[in-house]
């Protein structure tokens, strides 16, 4: 999921350089949503590992 967010961020940067405002905004919006989903899932995963007694592997 993080890989998808990174790819969408790169697409947004390329579109911004080329001047496609609508495409850049849409790609950046999707990348932000995927990043926040990943962040929430990562925090939930770390909390489950802490509650379960095992240390998270980083």
Backbone as ProteinMPNN parsed JSONL, in Angstrom:
{"seq_chain_A": "XXXXXXXXXXXXXXXXXXXXXXXXXXXXXXXXXXXXXXXXXXXXXXXXXXXXXXXXXX", "coords_chain_A": {"N_chain_A": [[0.832, -1.186, 0.0], [1.963, 1.188, 0.722], [3.757, 1.421, -1.345], [2.055, 1.957, -3.493], [1.122, 4.472, -2.729], [3.478, 5.928, -2.902], [4.018, 5.719, -5.668], [1.787, 7.099, -6.705], [2.311, 9.599, -5.648], [4.654, 10.258, -7.032], [3.609, 10.363, -9.631], [1.913, 12.538, -9.279], [3.808, 14.564, -8.837], [5.171, 14.598, -11.316], [3.052, 15.291, -13.021], [2.51, 17.797, -11.981], [4.842, 19.196, -12.65], [4.609, 19.173, -15.4], [2.414, 20.734, -15.678], [-0.261, 20.0, -15.542], [-2.827, 20.714, -13.872], [-5.293, 19.627, -12.864], [-4.911, 16.835, -12.998], [-2.676, 16.547, -11.376], [-3.663, 17.388, -8.892], [-5.646, 15.474, -8.409], [-4.144, 13.078, -8.336], [-2.431, 13.616, -6.191], [-4.284, 13.849, -4.152], [-5.33, 11.225, -4.018], [-2.977, 9.876, -3.331], [-2.493, 10.968, -0.797], [-4.697, 9.999, 0.639], [-4.252, 7.201, 0.535], [-1.804, 7.12, 1.877], [-2.54, 7.975, 4.468], [-4.283, 5.906, 5.187], [-2.442, 3.779, 5.228], [-0.808, 4.692, 7.322], [-2.584, 4.649, 9.52], [-3.168, 1.887, 9.606], [-0.599, 0.931, 10.185], [-0.16, 1.99, 12.757], [-2.219, 0.688, 14.167], [-1.347, -1.952, 13.842], [1.082, -1.896, 15.269], [0.083, -1.338, 17.835], [-1.414, -3.695, 18.313], [0.661, -5.546, 18.395], [2.04, -4.649, 20.636], [0.138, -5.017, 22.651], [-0.191, -7.727, 22.447], [2.141, -8.678, 23.52], [4.403, -9.127, 22.095], [7.289, -7.71, 20.58], [7.289, -5.201, 18.04], [8.5, -5.827, 14.74], [10.8, -3.925, 13.221]], "CA_chain_A": [[0.0, 0.0, 0.0], [2.884, 2.318, 0.729], [4.318, 1.51, -2.696], [1.049, 2.636, -4.318], [1.128, 5.882, -2.348], [4.692, 6.536, -3.45], [3.835, 5.849, -7.117], [0.836, 8.185, -6.972], [2.998, 10.845, -5.341], [5.549, 10.528, -8.164], [2.752, 10.787, -10.745], [1.463, 13.897, -8.977], [4.936, 15.474, -9.062], [5.398, 14.71, -12.762], [1.94, 16.059, -13.579], [2.686, 19.194, -11.558], [5.916, 19.783, -13.457], [4.099, 19.352, -16.755], [1.393, 21.769, -15.664], [-1.619, 19.47, -15.571], [-3.317, 20.992, -12.525], [-6.334, 18.701, -12.433], [-4.326, 15.508, -12.803], [-1.786, 16.605, -10.22], [-4.475, 17.47, -7.678], [-6.31, 14.187, -8.207], [-3.135, 12.094, -7.941], [-1.972, 13.954, -4.848], [-5.372, 13.519, -3.231], [-5.36, 9.77, -3.859], [-1.766, 9.491, -2.6], [-2.671, 11.346, 0.601], [-5.653, 9.068, 1.243], [-3.584, 5.913, 0.71], [-0.792, 7.285, 2.912], [-3.189, 8.009, 5.776], [-4.758, 4.547, 5.461], [-1.26, 3.024, 5.614], [-0.371, 5.163, 8.633], [-3.531, 4.132, 10.511], [-2.949, 0.445, 9.716], [0.684, 0.716, 10.853], [-0.352, 2.26, 14.187], [-3.03, -0.412, 14.692], [-0.486, -3.128, 13.897], [2.017, -1.723, 16.385], [-0.682, -1.482, 19.074], [-1.722, -5.112, 18.502], [1.891, -6.226, 18.788], [2.355, -4.262, 22.01], [-0.844, -5.652, 23.526], [0.042, -9.165, 22.382], [3.344, -9.019, 24.263], [5.552, -9.265, 21.198], [7.783, -6.421, 20.111], [7.143, -5.078, 16.58], [9.73, -5.919, 13.945], [10.945, -2.723, 12.398]], "C_chain_A": [[0.88, 1.255, 0.0], [3.495, 2.521, -0.65], [3.349, 2.239, -3.628], [1.008, 4.129, -4.006], [2.346, 6.6, -2.923], [4.554, 6.74, -4.954], [2.879, 6.987, -7.456], [1.453, 9.547, -6.664], [3.938, 11.236, -6.475], [4.749, 10.993, -9.373], [2.266, 12.211, -10.527], [2.58, 14.912, -9.217], [5.2, 15.681, -10.548], [4.3, 15.545, -13.411], [2.056, 17.531, -13.195], [3.762, 19.902, -12.359], [5.424, 20.067, -14.869], [2.947, 20.353, -16.825], [-0.041, 21.272, -15.755], [-2.2, 19.588, -14.164], [-4.342, 19.996, -12.036], [-5.796, 17.319, -12.137], [-3.429, 15.489, -11.574], [-2.585, 16.626, -8.923], [-5.145, 16.136, -7.381], [-5.315, 13.138, -7.729], [-2.633, 12.364, -6.525], [-3.037, 13.617, -3.815], [-5.449, 12.031, -2.968], [-4.149, 9.307, -3.055], [-1.893, 9.827, -1.12], [-3.614, 10.385, 1.309], [-4.988, 7.729, 1.511], [-2.521, 6.0, 1.801], [-1.424, 7.271, 4.296], [-3.755, 6.64, 6.149], [-3.59, 3.68, 5.929], [-0.807, 3.408, 7.022], [-1.273, 4.615, 9.735], [-3.327, 2.628, 10.703], [-1.63, 0.132, 10.419], [0.553, 0.943, 12.357], [-1.166, 1.148, 14.838], [-2.184, -1.675, 14.831], [0.487, -3.045, 15.064], [1.292, -1.886, 17.714], [-1.022, -2.942, 19.347], [-0.479, -5.889, 18.936], [2.262, -5.887, 20.228], [1.407, -4.932, 22.997], [-0.607, -7.159, 23.576], [1.304, -9.606, 23.101], [4.562, -9.196, 23.399], [6.0, -7.876, 20.755], [7.648, -6.363, 18.59], [8.494, -5.177, 15.888], [9.797, -4.741, 13.03], [12.161, -2.87, 11.521]], "O_chain_A": [[0.562, 2.251, -0.65], [3.723, 3.653, -1.075], [3.772, 3.045, -4.456], [0.874, 4.953, -4.91], [2.25, 7.741, -3.374], [4.92, 7.794, -5.474], [3.128, 7.753, -8.387], [1.155, 10.534, -7.338], [4.016, 12.409, -6.842], [5.165, 11.921, -10.068], [2.209, 13.004, -11.467], [2.329, 15.997, -9.741], [5.426, 16.807, -10.991], [4.577, 16.403, -14.249], [1.737, 18.412, -13.994], [3.613, 21.073, -12.71], [5.781, 21.084, -15.464], [2.553, 20.771, -17.913], [-0.948, 22.061, -16.021], [-2.076, 18.665, -13.358], [-4.266, 19.557, -10.889], [-6.176, 16.697, -11.145], [-3.427, 14.518, -10.818], [-2.22, 15.953, -7.959], [-5.204, 15.714, -6.226], [-5.617, 12.382, -6.805], [-2.435, 11.429, -5.748], [-2.718, 13.149, -2.722], [-5.615, 11.611, -1.823], [-4.277, 8.44, -2.19], [-1.447, 9.053, -0.273], [-3.365, 9.997, 2.45], [-5.138, 7.173, 2.599], [-2.35, 5.054, 2.57], [-0.903, 6.625, 5.205], [-3.707, 6.256, 7.318], [-3.716, 2.936, 6.901], [-0.462, 2.538, 7.822], [-0.782, 4.167, 10.771], [-3.314, 2.146, 11.836], [-1.552, -0.838, 11.174], [1.095, 0.171, 13.148], [-0.842, 0.709, 15.941], [-2.294, -2.388, 15.829], [0.689, -4.031, 15.772], [1.827, -2.508, 18.632], [-0.931, -3.391, 20.49], [-0.574, -6.796, 19.762], [2.746, -6.749, 20.962], [1.833, -5.368, 24.066], [-0.797, -7.791, 24.615], [1.517, -10.806, 23.275], [5.659, -9.399, 23.918], [5.177, -6.978, 20.577], [7.867, -7.369, 17.916], [9.502, -4.676, 16.387], [8.947, -4.571, 12.157], [12.474, -1.97, 10.743]]}, "name": "protein", "num_of_chains": 1, "seq": "XXXXXXXXXXXXXXXXXXXXXXXXXXXXXXXXXXXXXXXXXXXXXXXXXXXXXXXXXX"}
